[in-house]
Amino acid sequence: MLNPFSSLSRHYRRLLVYPLLSVFMAVSLVVATPQVSQGIPLFEIFLRGIQIIQLSSISDNQEVQLGKQINQQLVRREIRLNRNEQINRYVEQIGEQLAKVSERTEIPYTFQVVDNDSVNAFATMGGFVYVNTGLIKEADNEAELASVMAHEIAHIVGRHALNQMKQMAIANGVAAVAGLDRNVAIQLGVELALRRPNSRKDELEADRIGLENLTQAGYAPYGMVSFMEKLLKSGGSVPEFLSTHPATPQRINALEQAINPNTAYVGDGLDEIAYQNQIRPLLRK
Ligand code: ZN
């Protein structure tokens, strides 16, 4: 027969070891996360850890509020909006058509036209999408323009800007960005929207989600490929939209594989004359 005391003591030992283990693990997690910054008191590191968690669990409502403030800053200091009514109505209508069948319909979307001749589009958190007049003019048809907008919406669906902000905060040891220091968060958001390229992984995801969105909204899926190919072939300087969006040939490849050749040209938005009529105010300039 086994000694009942030995099994009892084993039992107690186990009871003691588990809580101790979990305390060790919790402490090493807290210390390990912001290890990039040296010489910071443990208490502060602990606080920073908490703030990073807050940024990653931000609610839709908080994200929209933050997006609004980033947008305000962009419009006030960084970009000039195009105010032509016909163009704005047209871009909004395309955007709404896409947004309502996107994978994230719980937040409002805002589509704005930027008066800038470079071929570019970008987005920030909380539903804000921007398209340059240069890109609208470069597109041959509505499906091509819609494909870029669907790609930008997909960055919002995938919460890419939020994740980038979180990573930057950790890498720079400025984790106070994580929701508490609102001004730093807004500046970081402006920087991300205008000057920081997305990762290759985020780009491929945005293409994939965007292509689905484009097709769901009734557009011919090939618009996404034809626009990228056009920009690649145009030679000369690489358009901004592609230079900040890396690995274009691979992206085209991935898209071509994702599109069923039988239905590539099935859908709306391929009429070039109709498109030119819609964007005429820009062509007159
Ligand atoms: Zn992108």
py3Dmol code that shows the C-alpha trace and the ligand (Angstrom):
import py3Dmol

protein = """\
ATOM      1  CA  MET A   1       0.000   0.000   0.000  1.00  0.00           C
ATOM      2  CA  LEU A   2       1.267   3.485  -0.775  1.00  0.00           C
ATOM      3  CA  ASN A   3       2.125   5.880   1.946  1.00  0.00           C
ATOM      4  CA  PRO A   4      -0.901   8.209   2.102  1.00  0.00           C
ATOM      5  CA  PHE A   5       1.268  11.073   3.372  1.00  0.00           C
ATOM      6  CA  SER A   6       3.589  11.019   0.411  1.00  0.00           C
ATOM      7  CA  SER A   7       0.716  11.413  -2.000  1.00  0.00           C
ATOM      8  CA  LEU A   8      -0.763  14.140   0.184  1.00  0.00           C
ATOM      9  CA  SER A   9       2.463  16.095   0.200  1.00  0.00           C
ATOM     10  CA  ARG A  10       2.764  15.682  -3.554  1.00  0.00           C
ATOM     11  CA  HIS A  11      -0.712  17.086  -3.848  1.00  0.00           C
ATOM     12  CA  TYR A  12       0.196  20.111  -1.753  1.00  0.00           C
ATOM     13  CA  ARG A  13       3.400  20.623  -3.639  1.00  0.00           C
ATOM     14  CA  ARG A  14       1.457  20.731  -6.855  1.00  0.00           C
ATOM     15  CA  LEU A  15      -1.006  23.192  -5.391  1.00  0.00           C
ATOM     16  CA  LEU A  16       1.888  25.466  -4.518  1.00  0.00           C
ATOM     17  CA  VAL A  17       3.811  25.078  -7.752  1.00  0.00           C
ATOM     18  CA  TYR A  18       1.013  26.049 -10.152  1.00  0.00           C
ATOM     19  CA  PRO A  19       0.257  29.488  -8.737  1.00  0.00           C
ATOM     20  CA  LEU A  20       3.979  30.178  -8.477  1.00  0.00           C
ATOM     21  CA  LEU A  21       4.484  29.159 -12.086  1.00  0.00           C
ATOM     22  CA  SER A  22       1.694  31.407 -13.278  1.00  0.00           C
ATOM     23  CA  VAL A  23       3.092  34.349 -11.324  1.00  0.00           C
ATOM     24  CA  PHE A  24       6.490  33.788 -12.944  1.00  0.00           C
ATOM     25  CA  MET A  25       4.938  33.593 -16.370  1.00  0.00           C
ATOM     26  CA  ALA A  26       2.903  36.753 -15.859  1.00  0.00           C
ATOM     27  CA  VAL A  27       5.953  38.689 -14.691  1.00  0.00           C
ATOM     28  CA  SER A  28       8.147  37.479 -17.538  1.00  0.00           C
ATOM     29  CA  LEU A  29       5.434  38.370 -20.069  1.00  0.00           C
ATOM     30  CA  VAL A  30       5.109  41.886 -18.731  1.00  0.00           C
ATOM     31  CA  VAL A  31       8.880  42.363 -18.740  1.00  0.00           C
ATOM     32  CA  ALA A  32       9.375  40.735 -22.126  1.00  0.00           C
ATOM     33  CA  THR A  33       6.866  42.808 -24.100  1.00  0.00           C
ATOM     34  CA  PRO A  34       8.459  46.279 -23.982  1.00  0.00           C
ATOM     35  CA  GLN A  35      12.025  45.052 -23.559  1.00  0.00           C
ATOM     36  CA  VAL A  36      13.199  47.325 -26.375  1.00  0.00           C
ATOM     37  CA  SER A  37      13.440  50.285 -24.049  1.00  0.00           C
ATOM     38  CA  GLN A  38      16.226  50.052 -21.538  1.00  0.00           C
ATOM     39  CA  GLY A  39      16.516  51.387 -18.055  1.00  0.00           C
ATOM     40  CA  ILE A  40      12.828  52.015 -17.445  1.00  0.00           C
ATOM     41  CA  PRO A  41      11.441  51.359 -13.985  1.00  0.00           C
ATOM     42  CA  LEU A  42       9.493  48.123 -13.748  1.00  0.00           C
ATOM     43  CA  PHE A  43       6.373  49.960 -12.683  1.00  0.00           C
ATOM     44  CA  GLU A  44       6.391  52.053 -15.843  1.00  0.00           C
ATOM     45  CA  ILE A  45       6.998  48.993 -18.013  1.00  0.00           C
ATOM     46  CA  PHE A  46       4.015  47.402 -16.332  1.00  0.00           C
ATOM     47  CA  LEU A  47       1.895  50.462 -17.135  1.00  0.00           C
ATOM     48  CA  ARG A  48       3.057  50.472 -20.748  1.00  0.00           C
ATOM     49  CA  GLY A  49       2.128  46.823 -21.099  1.00  0.00           C
ATOM     50  CA  ILE A  50      -1.393  47.647 -19.993  1.00  0.00           C
ATOM     51  CA  GLN A  51      -1.646  50.483 -22.517  1.00  0.00           C
ATOM     52  CA  ILE A  52      -0.593  48.308 -25.451  1.00  0.00           C
ATOM     53  CA  ILE A  53      -3.337  45.885 -24.557  1.00  0.00           C
ATOM     54  CA  GLN A  54      -5.817  48.724 -24.584  1.00  0.00           C
ATOM     55  CA  LEU A  55      -4.817  49.737 -28.119  1.00  0.00           C
ATOM     56  CA  SER A  56      -5.316  46.241 -29.432  1.00  0.00           C
ATOM     57  CA  SER A  57      -8.722  45.921 -27.830  1.00  0.00           C
ATOM     58  CA  ILE A  58      -9.976  49.336 -28.990  1.00  0.00           C
ATOM     59  CA  SER A  59     -13.739  49.409 -29.688  1.00  0.00           C
ATOM     60  CA  ASP A  60     -15.264  50.308 -33.073  1.00  0.00           C
ATOM     61  CA  ASN A  61     -16.497  53.555 -31.601  1.00  0.00           C
ATOM     62  CA  GLN A  62     -13.066  54.516 -30.255  1.00  0.00           C
ATOM     63  CA  GLU A  63     -11.498  53.613 -33.590  1.00  0.00           C
ATOM     64  CA  VAL A  64     -13.943  55.860 -35.467  1.00  0.00           C
ATOM     65  CA  GLN A  65     -13.259  58.743 -33.044  1.00  0.00           C
ATOM     66  CA  LEU A  66      -9.504  58.348 -33.494  1.00  0.00           C
ATOM     67  CA  GLY A  67      -9.981  58.142 -37.275  1.00  0.00           C
ATOM     68  CA  LYS A  68     -11.974  61.388 -37.229  1.00  0.00           C
ATOM     69  CA  GLN A  69      -9.152  63.178 -35.459  1.00  0.00           C
ATOM     70  CA  ILE A  70      -6.519  61.789 -37.816  1.00  0.00           C
ATOM     71  CA  ASN A  71      -8.721  62.889 -40.731  1.00  0.00           C
ATOM     72  CA  GLN A  72      -9.045  66.407 -39.288  1.00  0.00           C
ATOM     73  CA  GLN A  73      -5.294  66.669 -39.034  1.00  0.00           C
ATOM     74  CA  LEU A  74      -4.803  65.342 -42.586  1.00  0.00           C
ATOM     75  CA  VAL A  75      -7.316  67.777 -44.063  1.00  0.00           C
ATOM     76  CA  ARG A  76      -6.019  70.754 -42.096  1.00  0.00           C
ATOM     77  CA  ARG A  77      -2.318  70.280 -42.619  1.00  0.00           C
ATOM     78  CA  GLU A  78      -1.394  67.612 -45.120  1.00  0.00           C
ATOM     79  CA  ILE A  79      -3.813  67.313 -48.029  1.00  0.00           C
ATOM     80  CA  ARG A  80      -6.078  69.548 -50.110  1.00  0.00           C
ATOM     81  CA  LEU A  81      -9.531  68.127 -50.787  1.00  0.00           C
ATOM     82  CA  ASN A  82     -11.166  68.436 -54.169  1.00  0.00           C
ATOM     83  CA  ARG A  83     -14.606  70.038 -53.743  1.00  0.00           C
ATOM     84  CA  ASN A  84     -16.126  69.340 -57.153  1.00  0.00           C
ATOM     85  CA  GLU A  85     -19.645  68.110 -56.423  1.00  0.00           C
ATOM     86  CA  GLN A  86     -20.001  65.750 -59.352  1.00  0.00           C
ATOM     87  CA  ILE A  87     -16.679  64.030 -58.671  1.00  0.00           C
ATOM     88  CA  ASN A  88     -17.314  63.748 -54.928  1.00  0.00           C
ATOM     89  CA  ARG A  89     -20.822  62.374 -55.428  1.00  0.00           C
ATOM     90  CA  TYR A  90     -19.501  59.837 -57.913  1.00  0.00           C
ATOM     91  CA  VAL A  91     -16.671  58.608 -55.654  1.00  0.00           C
ATOM     92  CA  GLU A  92     -18.986  58.482 -52.617  1.00  0.00           C
ATOM     93  CA  GLN A  93     -21.544  56.456 -54.519  1.00  0.00           C
ATOM     94  CA  ILE A  94     -18.905  53.911 -55.598  1.00  0.00           C
ATOM     95  CA  GLY A  95     -17.550  53.774 -52.047  1.00  0.00           C
ATOM     96  CA  GLU A  96     -20.958  53.222 -50.474  1.00  0.00           C
ATOM     97  CA  GLN A  97     -21.775  50.485 -52.951  1.00  0.00           C
ATOM     98  CA  LEU A  98     -18.568  48.705 -51.887  1.00  0.00           C
ATOM     99  CA  ALA A  99     -18.820  49.429 -48.154  1.00  0.00           C
ATOM    100  CA  LYS A 100     -22.325  48.045 -47.775  1.00  0.00           C
ATOM    101  CA  VAL A 101     -21.223  44.602 -48.992  1.00  0.00           C
ATOM    102  CA  SER A 102     -17.833  44.686 -47.256  1.00  0.00           C
ATOM    103  CA  GLU A 103     -16.846  42.438 -44.363  1.00  0.00           C
ATOM    104  CA  ARG A 104     -17.133  45.357 -41.959  1.00  0.00           C
ATOM    105  CA  THR A 105     -20.440  47.177 -42.163  1.00  0.00           C
ATOM    106  CA  GLU A 106     -20.739  48.212 -38.500  1.00  0.00           C
ATOM    107  CA  ILE A 107     -18.772  51.449 -38.929  1.00  0.00           C
ATOM    108  CA  PRO A 108     -19.529  54.499 -41.090  1.00  0.00           C
ATOM    109  CA  TYR A 109     -17.295  55.142 -44.121  1.00  0.00           C
ATOM    110  CA  THR A 110     -16.112  58.477 -45.468  1.00  0.00           C
ATOM    111  CA  PHE A 111     -14.808  58.785 -49.030  1.00  0.00           C
ATOM    112  CA  GLN A 112     -12.853  61.884 -50.006  1.00  0.00           C
ATOM    113  CA  VAL A 113     -11.124  63.114 -53.140  1.00  0.00           C
ATOM    114  CA  VAL A 114      -7.653  64.623 -52.764  1.00  0.00           C
ATOM    115  CA  ASP A 115      -6.573  67.332 -55.199  1.00  0.00           C
ATOM    116  CA  ASN A 116      -3.255  65.803 -56.172  1.00  0.00           C
ATOM    117  CA  ASP A 117      -1.969  64.595 -59.545  1.00  0.00           C
ATOM    118  CA  SER A 118       0.104  61.692 -58.236  1.00  0.00           C
ATOM    119  CA  VAL A 119      -1.499  58.288 -58.723  1.00  0.00           C
ATOM    120  CA  ASN A 120      -2.320  57.405 -55.160  1.00  0.00           C
ATOM    121  CA  ALA A 121      -4.976  56.308 -52.688  1.00  0.00           C
ATOM    122  CA  PHE A 122      -4.797  55.637 -48.978  1.00  0.00           C
ATOM    123  CA  ALA A 123      -6.909  54.995 -45.908  1.00  0.00           C
ATOM    124  CA  THR A 124      -6.895  55.443 -42.191  1.00  0.00           C
ATOM    125  CA  MET A 125      -8.640  53.716 -39.339  1.00  0.00           C
ATOM    126  CA  GLY A 126     -12.299  54.293 -38.610  1.00  0.00           C
ATOM    127  CA  GLY A 127     -13.546  54.158 -42.208  1.00  0.00           C
ATOM    128  CA  PHE A 128     -11.670  57.008 -43.928  1.00  0.00           C
ATOM    129  CA  VAL A 129     -10.697  56.426 -47.578  1.00  0.00           C
ATOM    130  CA  TYR A 130      -8.874  58.954 -49.797  1.00  0.00           C
ATOM    131  CA  VAL A 131      -8.451  58.898 -53.581  1.00  0.00           C
ATOM    132  CA  ASN A 132      -6.230  61.332 -55.487  1.00  0.00           C
ATOM    133  CA  THR A 133      -7.575  63.088 -58.591  1.00  0.00           C
ATOM    134  CA  GLY A 134      -4.438  61.734 -60.343  1.00  0.00           C
ATOM    135  CA  LEU A 135      -5.589  58.175 -59.725  1.00  0.00           C
ATOM    136  CA  ILE A 136      -9.151  58.872 -60.856  1.00  0.00           C
ATOM    137  CA  LYS A 137      -7.781  60.259 -64.129  1.00  0.00           C
ATOM    138  CA  GLU A 138      -5.364  57.354 -64.585  1.00  0.00           C
ATOM    139  CA  ALA A 139      -8.099  54.698 -64.315  1.00  0.00           C
ATOM    140  CA  ASP A 140      -9.738  53.661 -67.592  1.00  0.00           C
ATOM    141  CA  ASN A 141     -13.072  52.682 -66.121  1.00  0.00           C
ATOM    142  CA  GLU A 142     -15.173  52.543 -62.949  1.00  0.00           C
ATOM    143  CA  ALA A 143     -14.165  48.945 -62.138  1.00  0.00           C
ATOM    144  CA  GLU A 144     -10.501  50.017 -61.978  1.00  0.00           C
ATOM    145  CA  LEU A 145     -11.245  52.958 -59.673  1.00  0.00           C
ATOM    146  CA  ALA A 146     -13.533  50.770 -57.554  1.00  0.00           C
ATOM    147  CA  SER A 147     -10.802  48.113 -57.292  1.00  0.00           C
ATOM    148  CA  VAL A 148      -8.432  50.586 -55.623  1.00  0.00           C
ATOM    149  CA  MET A 149     -11.181  51.787 -53.286  1.00  0.00           C
ATOM    150  CA  ALA A 150     -12.056  48.178 -52.393  1.00  0.00           C
ATOM    151  CA  HIS A 151      -8.379  47.578 -51.604  1.00  0.00           C
ATOM    152  CA  GLU A 152      -8.331  50.603 -49.284  1.00  0.00           C
ATOM    153  CA  ILE A 153     -11.589  49.524 -47.594  1.00  0.00           C
ATOM    154  CA  ALA A 154      -9.962  46.126 -47.047  1.00  0.00           C
ATOM    155  CA  HIS A 155      -7.125  47.778 -45.098  1.00  0.00           C
ATOM    156  CA  ILE A 156      -9.833  49.144 -42.774  1.00  0.00           C
ATOM    157  CA  VAL A 157     -11.595  45.774 -42.620  1.00  0.00           C
ATOM    158  CA  GLY A 158      -8.282  44.127 -41.663  1.00  0.00           C
ATOM    159  CA  ARG A 159      -7.542  46.854 -39.078  1.00  0.00           C
ATOM    160  CA  HIS A 160      -4.076  47.218 -40.622  1.00  0.00           C
ATOM    161  CA  ALA A 161      -3.427  50.814 -39.497  1.00  0.00           C
ATOM    162  CA  LEU A 162      -4.325  49.926 -35.919  1.00  0.00           C
ATOM    163  CA  ASN A 163      -1.955  46.975 -35.911  1.00  0.00           C
ATOM    164  CA  GLN A 164       0.809  49.039 -37.498  1.00  0.00           C
ATOM    165  CA  MET A 165       0.318  51.680 -34.832  1.00  0.00           C
ATOM    166  CA  LYS A 166       0.572  49.071 -32.124  1.00  0.00           C
ATOM    167  CA  GLN A 167       3.782  47.650 -33.601  1.00  0.00           C
ATOM    168  CA  MET A 168       5.349  51.087 -33.977  1.00  0.00           C
ATOM    169  CA  ALA A 169       4.467  51.933 -30.396  1.00  0.00           C
ATOM    170  CA  ILE A 170       6.129  48.770 -29.144  1.00  0.00           C
ATOM    171  CA  ALA A 171       9.199  49.105 -31.403  1.00  0.00           C
ATOM    172  CA  ASN A 172       9.819  52.704 -30.384  1.00  0.00           C
ATOM    173  CA  GLY A 173       9.108  52.162 -26.714  1.00  0.00           C
ATOM    174  CA  VAL A 174       6.521  54.952 -26.890  1.00  0.00           C
ATOM    175  CA  ALA A 175       3.741  52.737 -25.723  1.00  0.00           C
ATOM    176  CA  ALA A 176       1.966  55.706 -24.175  1.00  0.00           C
ATOM    177  CA  VAL A 177       0.514  56.015 -27.696  1.00  0.00           C
ATOM    178  CA  ALA A 178      -1.620  53.038 -26.868  1.00  0.00           C
ATOM    179  CA  GLY A 179      -4.677  55.160 -26.124  1.00  0.00           C
ATOM    180  CA  LEU A 180      -3.598  57.411 -23.328  1.00  0.00           C
ATOM    181  CA  ASP A 181      -1.585  60.034 -25.175  1.00  0.00           C
ATOM    182  CA  ARG A 182      -4.105  60.894 -27.820  1.00  0.00           C
ATOM    183  CA  ASN A 183      -1.991  63.538 -29.594  1.00  0.00           C
ATOM    184  CA  VAL A 184       0.868  61.160 -30.250  1.00  0.00           C
ATOM    185  CA  ALA A 185      -1.618  58.579 -31.537  1.00  0.00           C
ATOM    186  CA  ILE A 186      -3.068  61.118 -33.996  1.00  0.00           C
ATOM    187  CA  GLN A 187       0.387  62.102 -35.281  1.00  0.00           C
ATOM    188  CA  LEU A 188       1.297  58.473 -35.674  1.00  0.00           C
ATOM    189  CA  GLY A 189      -1.952  57.893 -37.583  1.00  0.00           C
ATOM    190  CA  VAL A 190      -1.184  60.759 -39.996  1.00  0.00           C
ATOM    191  CA  GLU A 191       2.328  59.408 -40.550  1.00  0.00           C
ATOM    192  CA  LEU A 192       1.009  55.890 -41.209  1.00  0.00           C
ATOM    193  CA  ALA A 193      -1.668  57.082 -43.652  1.00  0.00           C
ATOM    194  CA  LEU A 194       0.678  59.219 -45.748  1.00  0.00           C
ATOM    195  CA  ARG A 195       4.199  57.900 -45.510  1.00  0.00           C
ATOM    196  CA  ARG A 196       4.413  54.393 -44.109  1.00  0.00           C
ATOM    197  CA  PRO A 197       4.048  51.536 -46.554  1.00  0.00           C
ATOM    198  CA  ASN A 198       1.959  48.596 -45.460  1.00  0.00           C
ATOM    199  CA  SER A 199       3.647  45.250 -45.013  1.00  0.00           C
ATOM    200  CA  ARG A 200       3.649  42.786 -47.883  1.00  0.00           C
ATOM    201  CA  LYS A 201       1.347  40.532 -45.872  1.00  0.00           C
ATOM    202  CA  ASP A 202      -1.176  43.347 -45.330  1.00  0.00           C
ATOM    203  CA  GLU A 203      -1.074  44.265 -49.028  1.00  0.00           C
ATOM    204  CA  LEU A 204      -1.801  40.726 -50.142  1.00  0.00           C
ATOM    205  CA  GLU A 205      -4.612  40.470 -47.606  1.00  0.00           C
ATOM    206  CA  ALA A 206      -6.080  43.798 -48.758  1.00  0.00           C
ATOM    207  CA  ASP A 207      -5.959  42.569 -52.373  1.00  0.00           C
ATOM    208  CA  ARG A 208      -7.698  39.340 -51.450  1.00  0.00           C
ATOM    209  CA  ILE A 209     -10.439  40.937 -49.319  1.00  0.00           C
ATOM    210  CA  GLY A 210     -10.738  43.830 -51.789  1.00  0.00           C
ATOM    211  CA  LEU A 211     -11.187  41.508 -54.764  1.00  0.00           C
ATOM    212  CA  GLU A 212     -14.014  39.707 -52.973  1.00  0.00           C
ATOM    213  CA  ASN A 213     -15.619  43.022 -52.064  1.00  0.00           C
ATOM    214  CA  LEU A 214     -15.306  44.301 -55.640  1.00  0.00           C
ATOM    215  CA  THR A 215     -16.971  41.169 -57.017  1.00  0.00           C
ATOM    216  CA  GLN A 216     -19.704  41.208 -54.350  1.00  0.00           C
ATOM    217  CA  ALA A 217     -20.530  44.799 -55.306  1.00  0.00           C
ATOM    218  CA  GLY A 218     -21.153  43.645 -58.874  1.00  0.00           C
ATOM    219  CA  TYR A 219     -17.994  44.902 -60.586  1.00  0.00           C
ATOM    220  CA  ALA A 220     -15.942  42.947 -63.099  1.00  0.00           C
ATOM    221  CA  PRO A 221     -13.097  41.497 -60.995  1.00  0.00           C
ATOM    222  CA  TYR A 222     -10.524  41.942 -63.753  1.00  0.00           C
ATOM    223  CA  GLY A 223     -10.560  45.691 -63.071  1.00  0.00           C
ATOM    224  CA  MET A 224      -8.199  45.095 -60.188  1.00  0.00           C
ATOM    225  CA  VAL A 225      -5.628  43.320 -62.353  1.00  0.00           C
ATOM    226  CA  SER A 226      -5.914  45.604 -65.371  1.00  0.00           C
ATOM    227  CA  PHE A 227      -5.281  48.715 -63.291  1.00  0.00           C
ATOM    228  CA  MET A 228      -2.152  47.299 -61.675  1.00  0.00           C
ATOM    229  CA  GLU A 229      -0.867  46.084 -65.029  1.00  0.00           C
ATOM    230  CA  LYS A 230      -1.504  49.461 -66.561  1.00  0.00           C
ATOM    231  CA  LEU A 231       0.500  51.205 -63.848  1.00  0.00           C
ATOM    232  CA  LEU A 232       3.352  48.729 -64.177  1.00  0.00           C
ATOM    233  CA  LYS A 233       3.497  49.103 -67.963  1.00  0.00           C
ATOM    234  CA  SER A 234       3.197  52.895 -67.940  1.00  0.00           C
ATOM    235  CA  GLY A 235       6.971  53.015 -67.432  1.00  0.00           C
ATOM    236  CA  GLY A 236       8.831  56.089 -66.253  1.00  0.00           C
ATOM    237  CA  SER A 237       8.511  56.795 -62.574  1.00  0.00           C
ATOM    238  CA  VAL A 238       6.693  54.187 -60.561  1.00  0.00           C
ATOM    239  CA  PRO A 239       3.332  55.586 -59.422  1.00  0.00           C
ATOM    240  CA  GLU A 240       3.065  56.250 -55.706  1.00  0.00           C
ATOM    241  CA  PHE A 241       0.276  53.741 -55.223  1.00  0.00           C
ATOM    242  CA  LEU A 242       2.614  50.955 -56.350  1.00  0.00           C
ATOM    243  CA  SER A 243       5.850  52.211 -54.811  1.00  0.00           C
ATOM    244  CA  THR A 244       4.237  52.304 -51.381  1.00  0.00           C
ATOM    245  CA  HIS A 245       2.552  48.991 -52.124  1.00  0.00           C
ATOM    246  CA  PRO A 246       5.401  46.522 -52.629  1.00  0.00           C
ATOM    247  CA  ALA A 247       5.785  43.408 -54.759  1.00  0.00           C
ATOM    248  CA  THR A 248       3.458  44.313 -57.626  1.00  0.00           C
ATOM    249  CA  PRO A 249       4.215  41.372 -59.983  1.00  0.00           C
ATOM    250  CA  GLN A 250       3.532  38.907 -57.184  1.00  0.00           C
ATOM    251  CA  ARG A 251       0.329  40.741 -56.337  1.00  0.00           C
ATOM    252  CA  ILE A 252      -0.836  40.547 -59.940  1.00  0.00           C
ATOM    253  CA  ASN A 253       0.035  36.875 -59.964  1.00  0.00           C
ATOM    254  CA  ALA A 254      -1.919  36.165 -56.789  1.00  0.00           C
ATOM    255  CA  LEU A 255      -4.934  38.082 -58.149  1.00  0.00           C
ATOM    256  CA  GLU A 256      -4.881  36.254 -61.473  1.00  0.00           C
ATOM    257  CA  GLN A 257      -4.919  32.965 -59.627  1.00  0.00           C
ATOM    258  CA  ALA A 258      -7.808  34.089 -57.448  1.00  0.00           C
ATOM    259  CA  ILE A 259      -9.965  35.184 -60.377  1.00  0.00           C
ATOM    260  CA  ASN A 260     -11.988  32.634 -62.313  1.00  0.00           C
ATOM    261  CA  PRO A 261     -11.049  33.286 -65.982  1.00  0.00           C
ATOM    262  CA  ASN A 262     -14.629  32.565 -67.062  1.00  0.00           C
ATOM    263  CA  THR A 263     -16.065  35.403 -65.001  1.00  0.00           C
ATOM    264  CA  ALA A 264     -13.123  37.834 -65.015  1.00  0.00           C
ATOM    265  CA  TYR A 265     -14.930  40.283 -67.291  1.00  0.00           C
ATOM    266  CA  VAL A 266     -18.428  39.578 -65.994  1.00  0.00           C
ATOM    267  CA  GLY A 267     -19.849  42.501 -64.075  1.00  0.00           C
ATOM    268  CA  ASP A 268     -20.235  46.273 -64.144  1.00  0.00           C
ATOM    269  CA  GLY A 269     -17.832  49.139 -64.554  1.00  0.00           C
ATOM    270  CA  LEU A 270     -16.073  48.355 -67.832  1.00  0.00           C
ATOM    271  CA  ASP A 271     -17.684  51.089 -69.950  1.00  0.00           C
ATOM    272  CA  GLU A 272     -14.889  53.587 -70.645  1.00  0.00           C
ATOM    273  CA  ILE A 273     -17.063  56.237 -72.276  1.00  0.00           C
ATOM    274  CA  ALA A 274     -19.497  56.253 -69.343  1.00  0.00           C
ATOM    275  CA  TYR A 275     -16.522  56.643 -66.999  1.00  0.00           C
ATOM    276  CA  GLN A 276     -15.101  59.589 -68.931  1.00  0.00           C
ATOM    277  CA  ASN A 277     -18.495  61.290 -68.708  1.00  0.00           C
ATOM    278  CA  GLN A 278     -18.574  60.826 -64.940  1.00  0.00           C
ATOM    279  CA  ILE A 279     -15.113  62.287 -64.387  1.00  0.00           C
ATOM    280  CA  ARG A 280     -15.370  65.031 -67.029  1.00  0.00           C
ATOM    281  CA  PRO A 281     -14.858  67.894 -64.515  1.00  0.00           C
ATOM    282  CA  LEU A 282     -11.360  66.526 -63.913  1.00  0.00           C
ATOM    283  CA  LEU A 283     -10.537  66.029 -67.574  1.00  0.00           C
ATOM    284  CA  ARG A 284     -11.447  69.637 -68.433  1.00  0.00           C
ATOM    285  CA  LYS A 285      -8.638  70.993 -66.293  1.00  0.00           C
TER     286      LYS A 285
END
"""
ligand_1 = """\
1
ZN
Zn -2.552 48.873 -49.711
"""
view = py3Dmol.view(width=600, height=400)
view.addModel(protein, "pdb")
view.setStyle({"model": 0}, {"cartoon": {"style": "trace"}})
view.addModel(ligand_1, "xyz")
view.setStyle({"model": 1}, {"stick": {}})
view.zoomTo()
view.show()
